Amino acid sequence: MVPNGDEASPSHNMFNERLEDAYFDASIDYDKTFAPVARIEAKCLFLAYAAHKNFTVFQMDVKTAFLNGILKEEVYVGQPLGFVSKKYPDHVYALDKALYGLKQAPRAWYDVLSQFLIESGFQKGSIDTTLLVKKKGKHIMLIQIYVDDIIFGSTNLKYCTKFSDLMVKHFEMSMMGEMKFFLGLQVNQFSNGIFINQSKYILDILKRFGMKNYDTIPTPMVEQAKLKLDLVGKPVDHTDYRNMIGSLMYVTSSRLDIMFATCVCARYQANPNEHHVSAIKRIFHYLKGTITLGLWYPKDSGFDLTAYSTQIMQDVT
């Protein structure tokens, strides 16, 4: 319902106002609220497979995705300020579809989208339910869902065009073309492979933690580092320390060379001191000097699964 001009509050622009549910005191009258999202490892695997099969990965975005979710429960919401009906000021809205702010909105949207894709001939991955696959003869099409962001590709470009047309007919979409940037990952697609890195994200965290102008270091960790939990040193703010660890863990998506050093530092998040901070800052110094590094998925690489184990596990059956 959109009120007449004389009913709208002058402090609100009714053309820009988005009706969101003030559902902070929601009752327990809802079931599943969890909506699966693609893990960063899954997206990297998707790109590796695209390079292996030599197809281009495209990207699209669903506008106001949560508003497409169909509610399974009876949900009522009060009239928002500035849009209260003069005729029925005490009435509430009975919702047919989800709103932003509803606890079950993400799950409702995922159910609608996944069901639509299944009815369109796709099959969910048995392990990763955000991956949907359609096979036709020797060709294959893959879709990966991350809430309202969708990446897709096929060994037959015509299938990508058909899929885009299909989505536009049923949802309000933003077609973003060839995938170039996705959730902090910069993606460069070439005829002979795909390269991903996070140079922009690394620059952002260097600036955030005040290390943009620091000197570079050739290695992420000193040789024979001896970090210990009971290492004597001046205590530091564990919140800042954890923020740095979290940022570095995300960088490991494309920078496996800092994985070990980051994990070592992550052991001391509960009670870090100046020695632990010094070790973690070294990783940032190293990243600054190697900011252009990333992962390269060549076209001619195989797609065989190779597993490794540490020597300590060799006698375990």
DRENFIFI-373511 format. One record per residue (C-alpha): residue number from 1; residue in three letters; x, y, z. Coordinates in Angstrom, 1 decimal, padded with zeros to 4 digits, always signed. Example, Ala and Ser with C-alpha at 12.3 -4.5 7.8 and 13.67 -1.06 7.14 Angstrom:
<atoms>
+-----+-----+--------+--------+--------+
|   k |   r |      X |      Y |      Z |
+-----+-----+--------+--------+--------+
|   1 | ALA | +012.3 | -004.5 | +007.8 |
|   2 | SER | +013.7 | -001.1 | +007.1 |
+-----+-----+--------+--------+--------+
</atoms>
This chain:
<atoms>
+-----+-----+--------+--------+--------+
|   k |   r |      X |      Y |      Z |
+-----+-----+--------+--------+--------+
|   1 | MET | +000.0 | +000.0 | +000.0 |
|   2 | VAL | +001.4 | +003.4 | -001.0 |
|   3 | PRO | -000.4 | +006.4 | +000.7 |
|   4 | ASN | -001.4 | +009.5 | -000.9 |
|   5 | GLY | +000.9 | +012.5 | -000.7 |
|   6 | ASP | -001.0 | +014.1 | +002.2 |
|   7 | GLU | -000.7 | +010.9 | +004.2 |
|   8 | ALA | +003.1 | +010.5 | +004.0 |
|   9 | SER | +005.4 | +012.0 | +006.6 |
|  10 | PRO | +007.4 | +015.0 | +005.2 |
|  11 | SER | +010.5 | +013.4 | +006.8 |
|  12 | HIS | +010.3 | +010.4 | +004.5 |
|  13 | ASN | +010.7 | +010.2 | +000.8 |
|  14 | MET | +008.1 | +007.6 | -000.2 |
|  15 | PHE | +009.8 | +006.8 | -003.5 |
|  16 | ASN | +013.0 | +005.8 | -001.7 |
|  17 | GLU | +011.5 | +004.3 | +001.4 |
|  18 | ARG | +011.9 | +000.6 | +001.6 |
|  19 | LEU | +009.4 | -001.3 | +003.7 |
|  20 | GLU | +011.4 | -003.3 | +006.2 |
|  21 | ASP | +010.0 | -005.4 | +009.0 |
|  22 | ALA | +010.6 | -004.2 | +012.5 |
|  23 | TYR | +010.7 | -007.7 | +013.7 |
|  24 | PHE | +013.2 | -007.5 | +016.5 |
|  25 | ASP | +010.8 | -008.9 | +019.0 |
|  26 | ALA | +009.6 | -011.7 | +016.7 |
|  27 | SER | +007.9 | -014.7 | +018.3 |
|  28 | ILE | +009.2 | -018.3 | +017.7 |
|  29 | ASP | +006.6 | -018.9 | +015.0 |
|  30 | TYR | +009.1 | -019.8 | +012.3 |
|  31 | ASP | +011.0 | -022.9 | +011.4 |
|  32 | LYS | +014.3 | -023.0 | +009.4 |
|  33 | THR | +016.1 | -019.7 | +009.0 |
|  34 | PHE | +019.5 | -020.9 | +007.8 |
|  35 | ALA | +020.2 | -020.4 | +004.1 |
|  36 | PRO | +023.3 | -022.1 | +002.7 |
|  37 | VAL | +025.9 | -019.9 | +001.0 |
|  38 | ALA | +028.8 | -021.0 | -001.1 |
|  39 | ARG | +032.1 | -021.3 | +000.8 |
|  40 | ILE | +035.1 | -019.5 | -000.6 |
|  41 | GLU | +036.8 | -022.9 | -001.3 |
|  42 | ALA | +033.7 | -023.8 | -003.4 |
|  43 | LYS | +034.1 | -020.7 | -005.5 |
|  44 | CYS | +037.7 | -021.3 | -006.1 |
|  45 | LEU | +036.9 | -024.9 | -007.1 |
|  46 | PHE | +034.3 | -023.5 | -009.5 |
|  47 | LEU | +036.8 | -021.3 | -011.1 |
|  48 | ALA | +039.4 | -024.1 | -011.3 |
|  49 | TYR | +036.9 | -026.3 | -013.1 |
|  50 | ALA | +035.9 | -023.5 | -015.4 |
|  51 | ALA | +039.6 | -023.1 | -016.4 |
|  52 | HIS | +039.9 | -026.8 | -016.9 |
|  53 | LYS | +036.8 | -026.9 | -019.1 |
|  54 | ASN | +037.8 | -023.7 | -020.8 |
|  55 | PHE | +034.5 | -021.8 | -020.3 |
|  56 | THR | +033.8 | -018.2 | -019.2 |
|  57 | VAL | +032.2 | -017.5 | -015.9 |
|  58 | PHE | +029.5 | -014.9 | -015.8 |
|  59 | GLN | +027.9 | -013.1 | -012.9 |
|  60 | MET | +024.4 | -011.8 | -012.1 |
|  61 | ASP | +022.7 | -010.2 | -009.1 |
|  62 | VAL | +019.0 | -010.5 | -008.1 |
|  63 | LYS | +017.6 | -007.2 | -007.1 |
|  64 | THR | +015.6 | -007.1 | -003.7 |
|  65 | ALA | +016.0 | -010.9 | -003.6 |
|  66 | PHE | +014.4 | -011.5 | -000.2 |
|  67 | LEU | +011.1 | -009.9 | -001.4 |
|  68 | ASN | +010.6 | -013.0 | -003.6 |
|  69 | GLY | +010.6 | -015.4 | -000.7 |
|  70 | ILE | +007.3 | -017.1 | +000.0 |
|  71 | LEU | +006.3 | -017.3 | +003.7 |
|  72 | LYS | +005.1 | -020.6 | +005.1 |
|  73 | GLU | +003.9 | -019.0 | +008.4 |
|  74 | GLU | +001.3 | -016.3 | +009.1 |
|  75 | VAL | +003.2 | -013.2 | +009.7 |
|  76 | TYR | +001.9 | -009.7 | +010.5 |
|  77 | VAL | +003.7 | -006.4 | +010.6 |
|  78 | GLY | +002.7 | -003.0 | +011.8 |
|  79 | GLN | +002.3 | +000.0 | +009.5 |
|  80 | PRO | +005.6 | +001.9 | +009.1 |
|  81 | LEU | +005.9 | +005.4 | +010.4 |
|  82 | GLY | +004.9 | +007.9 | +007.8 |
|  83 | PHE | +002.7 | +005.4 | +006.0 |
|  84 | VAL | +000.0 | +004.8 | +008.5 |
|  85 | SER | -003.4 | +004.7 | +007.0 |
|  86 | LYS | -005.7 | +007.4 | +008.3 |
|  87 | LYS | -008.7 | +005.2 | +007.7 |
|  88 | TYR | -007.3 | +002.1 | +009.4 |
|  89 | PRO | -004.6 | +003.3 | +011.8 |
|  90 | ASP | -004.9 | +000.2 | +014.0 |
|  91 | HIS | -004.7 | -002.3 | +011.2 |
|  92 | VAL | -001.6 | -004.4 | +010.5 |
|  93 | TYR | -000.3 | -006.0 | +007.3 |
|  94 | ALA | -000.6 | -009.7 | +006.6 |
|  95 | LEU | +002.5 | -010.7 | +004.7 |
|  96 | ASP | +002.3 | -012.9 | +001.6 |
|  97 | LYS | +006.1 | -012.7 | +000.9 |
|  98 | ALA | +009.2 | -012.0 | +003.0 |
|  99 | LEU | +010.6 | -008.7 | +004.0 |
| 100 | TYR | +014.1 | -007.6 | +004.7 |
| 101 | GLY | +014.5 | -008.1 | +008.5 |
| 102 | LEU | +012.4 | -011.2 | +008.8 |
| 103 | LYS | +014.5 | -014.0 | +010.3 |
| 104 | GLN | +013.2 | -016.5 | +007.8 |
| 105 | ALA | +013.7 | -014.2 | +004.8 |
| 106 | PRO | +017.1 | -015.7 | +003.6 |
| 107 | ARG | +015.8 | -019.2 | +003.8 |
| 108 | ALA | +012.5 | -018.3 | +002.1 |
| 109 | TRP | +014.5 | -016.8 | -000.8 |
| 110 | TYR | +016.8 | -019.7 | -001.1 |
| 111 | ASP | +013.9 | -022.1 | -001.2 |
| 112 | VAL | +012.2 | -020.1 | -004.0 |
| 113 | LEU | +015.3 | -019.8 | -006.1 |
| 114 | SER | +016.5 | -023.4 | -005.7 |
| 115 | GLN | +013.0 | -024.8 | -006.4 |
| 116 | PHE | +012.8 | -022.6 | -009.6 |
| 117 | LEU | +016.2 | -023.9 | -010.8 |
| 118 | ILE | +015.3 | -027.5 | -010.1 |
| 119 | GLU | +012.0 | -027.1 | -012.0 |
| 120 | SER | +014.2 | -025.7 | -014.9 |
| 121 | GLY | +016.2 | -028.9 | -015.1 |
| 122 | PHE | +019.1 | -028.3 | -012.7 |
| 123 | GLN | +020.2 | -030.7 | -010.0 |
| 124 | LYS | +021.6 | -029.7 | -006.6 |
| 125 | GLY | +025.1 | -030.8 | -005.6 |
| 126 | SER | +025.0 | -033.7 | -003.2 |
| 127 | ILE | +027.5 | -032.0 | -000.9 |
| 128 | ASP | +027.3 | -028.4 | -001.7 |
| 129 | THR | +023.6 | -027.4 | -002.1 |
| 130 | THR | +024.6 | -024.0 | -003.4 |
| 131 | LEU | +025.9 | -025.7 | -006.6 |
| 132 | LEU | +023.4 | -026.6 | -009.3 |
| 133 | VAL | +024.3 | -028.6 | -012.4 |
| 134 | LYS | +022.6 | -029.3 | -015.7 |
| 135 | LYS | +024.0 | -031.8 | -018.2 |
| 136 | LYS | +022.9 | -032.2 | -021.8 |
| 137 | GLY | +024.9 | -034.5 | -024.0 |
| 138 | LYS | +028.6 | -033.7 | -023.7 |
| 139 | HIS | +027.9 | -030.2 | -022.4 |
| 140 | ILE | +027.5 | -029.1 | -018.8 |
| 141 | MET | +026.3 | -025.9 | -017.1 |
| 142 | LEU | +027.2 | -024.9 | -013.5 |
| 143 | ILE | +025.5 | -022.4 | -011.2 |
| 144 | GLN | +026.8 | -021.2 | -007.8 |
| 145 | ILE | +024.6 | -019.3 | -005.4 |
| 146 | TYR | +025.7 | -016.8 | -002.8 |
| 147 | VAL | +022.4 | -015.3 | -001.4 |
| 148 | ASP | +021.5 | -012.9 | -004.2 |
| 149 | ASP | +024.7 | -013.2 | -006.2 |
| 150 | ILE | +024.9 | -015.9 | -008.8 |
| 151 | ILE | +027.9 | -017.0 | -010.9 |
| 152 | PHE | +027.4 | -019.4 | -013.8 |
| 153 | GLY | +029.1 | -020.8 | -016.8 |
| 154 | SER | +028.8 | -023.6 | -019.4 |
| 155 | THR | +030.8 | -025.4 | -022.0 |
| 156 | ASN | +028.1 | -024.2 | -024.5 |
| 157 | LEU | +027.8 | -020.4 | -024.4 |
| 158 | LYS | +024.2 | -020.7 | -025.7 |
| 159 | TYR | +023.2 | -022.3 | -022.4 |
| 160 | CYS | +024.4 | -019.2 | -020.6 |
| 161 | THR | +022.3 | -016.9 | -022.8 |
| 162 | LYS | +019.2 | -019.1 | -022.3 |
| 163 | PHE | +019.8 | -019.1 | -018.5 |
| 164 | SER | +020.2 | -015.3 | -018.4 |
| 165 | ASP | +016.9 | -014.9 | -020.3 |
| 166 | LEU | +015.2 | -017.4 | -018.0 |
| 167 | MET | +016.2 | -015.5 | -014.9 |
| 168 | VAL | +015.3 | -012.1 | -016.3 |
| 169 | LYS | +011.8 | -013.4 | -017.1 |
| 170 | HIS | +011.2 | -014.5 | -013.5 |
| 171 | PHE | +013.2 | -012.1 | -011.3 |
| 172 | GLU | +014.4 | -008.5 | -011.4 |
| 173 | MET | +018.0 | -009.0 | -012.3 |
| 174 | SER | +021.2 | -007.0 | -012.8 |
| 175 | MET | +023.3 | -008.7 | -015.5 |
| 176 | MET | +027.0 | -008.0 | -014.6 |
| 177 | GLY | +028.6 | -009.8 | -017.6 |
| 178 | GLU | +031.9 | -011.6 | -017.3 |
| 179 | MET | +032.9 | -012.3 | -013.7 |
| 180 | LYS | +035.6 | -009.9 | -012.6 |
| 181 | PHE | +035.1 | -009.2 | -008.9 |
| 182 | PHE | +033.3 | -011.4 | -006.4 |
| 183 | LEU | +033.2 | -011.1 | -002.6 |
| 184 | GLY | +036.7 | -009.7 | -002.3 |
| 185 | LEU | +038.2 | -011.9 | -005.1 |
| 186 | GLN | +039.5 | -010.3 | -008.2 |
| 187 | VAL | +039.0 | -012.7 | -011.2 |
| 188 | ASN | +040.9 | -012.4 | -014.4 |
| 189 | GLN | +039.8 | -014.8 | -017.1 |
| 190 | PHE | +042.2 | -015.5 | -020.0 |
| 191 | SER | +042.1 | -017.9 | -023.0 |
| 192 | ASN | +044.7 | -020.1 | -021.3 |
| 193 | GLY | +043.4 | -020.0 | -017.7 |
| 194 | ILE | +042.0 | -018.0 | -014.8 |
| 195 | PHE | +043.9 | -015.9 | -012.3 |
| 196 | ILE | +042.5 | -014.8 | -008.9 |
| 197 | ASN | +044.0 | -012.6 | -006.3 |
| 198 | GLN | +043.0 | -010.1 | -003.6 |
| 199 | SER | +045.2 | -007.2 | -004.1 |
| 200 | LYS | +042.4 | -004.7 | -003.5 |
| 201 | TYR | +041.4 | -006.4 | -000.3 |
| 202 | ILE | +045.0 | -006.5 | +000.9 |
| 203 | LEU | +045.4 | -002.8 | +000.3 |
| 204 | ASP | +042.2 | -002.1 | +002.2 |
| 205 | ILE | +043.3 | -004.1 | +005.3 |
| 206 | LEU | +046.8 | -002.6 | +005.2 |
| 207 | LYS | +045.1 | +000.8 | +005.4 |
| 208 | ARG | +042.6 | -000.3 | +008.0 |
| 209 | PHE | +045.3 | -001.5 | +010.4 |
| 210 | GLY | +047.7 | +001.4 | +009.7 |
| 211 | MET | +050.4 | -000.6 | +007.8 |
| 212 | LYS | +050.0 | +000.9 | +004.4 |
| 213 | ASN | +053.4 | +002.7 | +004.6 |
| 214 | TYR | +055.3 | -000.1 | +006.3 |
| 215 | ASP | +058.5 | -001.6 | +004.8 |
| 216 | THR | +058.2 | -004.9 | +003.0 |
| 217 | ILE | +059.7 | -008.2 | +004.2 |
| 218 | PRO | +060.6 | -011.2 | +002.0 |
| 219 | THR | +059.0 | -013.9 | +004.2 |
| 220 | PRO | +055.8 | -014.1 | +006.2 |
| 221 | MET | +057.5 | -015.7 | +009.3 |
| 222 | VAL | +060.9 | -015.8 | +010.8 |
| 223 | GLU | +062.9 | -019.0 | +010.6 |
| 224 | GLN | +062.3 | -021.2 | +013.7 |
| 225 | ALA | +059.8 | -018.9 | +015.2 |
| 226 | LYS | +059.1 | -019.6 | +018.8 |
| 227 | LEU | +055.7 | -018.2 | +019.6 |
| 228 | LYS | +054.3 | -019.6 | +022.9 |
| 229 | LEU | +051.1 | -019.0 | +024.9 |
| 230 | ASP | +053.1 | -018.2 | +028.1 |
| 231 | LEU | +055.6 | -015.9 | +026.3 |
| 232 | VAL | +056.3 | -013.0 | +028.6 |
| 233 | GLY | +055.3 | -009.7 | +027.0 |
| 234 | LYS | +053.0 | -006.7 | +027.2 |
| 235 | PRO | +049.3 | -007.6 | +026.8 |
| 236 | VAL | +047.5 | -006.2 | +023.8 |
| 237 | ASP | +043.9 | -005.6 | +022.8 |
| 238 | HIS | +042.6 | -009.1 | +021.8 |
| 239 | THR | +039.9 | -007.5 | +019.7 |
| 240 | ASP | +042.3 | -005.9 | +017.3 |
| 241 | TYR | +044.4 | -009.0 | +017.2 |
| 242 | ARG | +041.4 | -011.1 | +016.3 |
| 243 | ASN | +040.4 | -008.6 | +013.6 |
| 244 | MET | +043.8 | -009.0 | +012.0 |
| 245 | ILE | +043.6 | -012.8 | +012.2 |
| 246 | GLY | +040.2 | -012.8 | +010.6 |
| 247 | SER | +041.3 | -010.5 | +007.8 |
| 248 | LEU | +044.4 | -012.6 | +007.1 |
| 249 | MET | +042.3 | -015.8 | +007.1 |
| 250 | TYR | +040.2 | -014.4 | +004.3 |
| 251 | VAL | +043.3 | -013.5 | +002.3 |
| 252 | THR | +044.4 | -017.2 | +002.5 |
| 253 | SER | +041.6 | -017.8 | +000.0 |
| 254 | SER | +044.1 | -016.9 | -002.8 |
| 255 | ARG | +047.3 | -016.7 | -000.8 |
| 256 | LEU | +048.2 | -020.1 | +000.6 |
| 257 | ASP | +051.7 | -019.0 | +001.2 |
| 258 | ILE | +050.6 | -017.2 | +004.4 |
| 259 | MET | +048.3 | -020.0 | +005.7 |
| 260 | PHE | +050.8 | -021.6 | +008.1 |
| 261 | ALA | +052.0 | -018.3 | +009.6 |
| 262 | THR | +048.5 | -017.1 | +010.0 |
| 263 | CYS | +047.3 | -020.3 | +011.7 |
| 264 | VAL | +050.3 | -020.2 | +014.1 |
| 265 | CYS | +049.3 | -016.7 | +015.1 |
| 266 | ALA | +045.7 | -017.6 | +015.4 |
| 267 | ARG | +046.5 | -020.0 | +018.3 |
| 268 | TYR | +047.0 | -017.0 | +020.6 |
| 269 | GLN | +043.8 | -015.0 | +020.1 |
| 270 | ALA | +042.6 | -015.5 | +023.7 |
| 271 | ASN | +045.5 | -013.8 | +025.3 |
| 272 | PRO | +047.9 | -012.2 | +022.8 |
| 273 | ASN | +050.8 | -010.0 | +023.8 |
| 274 | GLU | +053.3 | -007.8 | +021.9 |
| 275 | HIS | +055.3 | -010.7 | +020.6 |
| 276 | HIS | +052.3 | -012.2 | +019.0 |
| 277 | VAL | +051.4 | -008.9 | +017.5 |
| 278 | SER | +054.9 | -008.5 | +016.1 |
| 279 | ALA | +054.6 | -011.9 | +014.4 |
| 280 | ILE | +051.2 | -011.1 | +012.8 |
| 281 | LYS | +052.4 | -007.7 | +011.6 |
| 282 | ARG | +055.2 | -009.4 | +009.8 |
| 283 | ILE | +052.6 | -011.2 | +007.7 |
| 284 | PHE | +051.2 | -007.8 | +006.7 |
| 285 | HIS | +054.7 | -006.5 | +005.8 |
| 286 | TYR | +055.1 | -009.6 | +003.6 |
| 287 | LEU | +051.8 | -009.1 | +001.9 |
| 288 | LYS | +052.6 | -005.5 | +001.0 |
| 289 | GLY | +055.6 | -006.6 | -000.9 |
| 290 | THR | +053.8 | -009.5 | -002.6 |
| 291 | ILE | +050.5 | -007.9 | -003.2 |
| 292 | THR | +050.2 | -009.1 | -006.8 |
| 293 | LEU | +050.5 | -012.8 | -006.1 |
| 294 | GLY | +047.5 | -015.1 | -006.4 |
| 295 | LEU | +046.3 | -018.4 | -007.7 |
| 296 | TRP | +046.6 | -019.4 | -011.3 |
| 297 | TYR | +044.4 | -022.1 | -012.8 |
| 298 | PRO | +045.8 | -023.0 | -016.2 |
| 299 | LYS | +043.6 | -024.4 | -018.9 |
| 300 | ASP | +045.8 | -027.5 | -019.5 |
| 301 | SER | +045.9 | -028.6 | -015.9 |
| 302 | GLY | +044.3 | -031.8 | -014.9 |
| 303 | PHE | +041.4 | -032.0 | -012.5 |
| 304 | ASP | +042.5 | -035.1 | -010.6 |
| 305 | LEU | +042.1 | -035.1 | -006.8 |
| 306 | THR | +045.4 | -035.6 | -004.9 |
| 307 | ALA | +045.4 | -036.1 | -001.2 |
| 308 | TYR | +048.3 | -035.7 | +001.3 |
| 309 | SER | +048.8 | -036.5 | +004.9 |
| 310 | THR | +051.4 | -035.7 | +007.5 |
| 311 | GLN | +053.9 | -038.3 | +008.5 |
| 312 | ILE | +052.4 | -038.5 | +012.0 |
| 313 | MET | +049.2 | -039.9 | +010.5 |
| 314 | GLN | +050.9 | -042.7 | +008.4 |
| 315 | ASP | +050.1 | -045.4 | +011.0 |
| 316 | VAL | +046.5 | -044.4 | +011.5 |
| 317 | THR | +044.0 | -046.6 | +009.8 |
+-----+-----+--------+--------+--------+
</atoms>
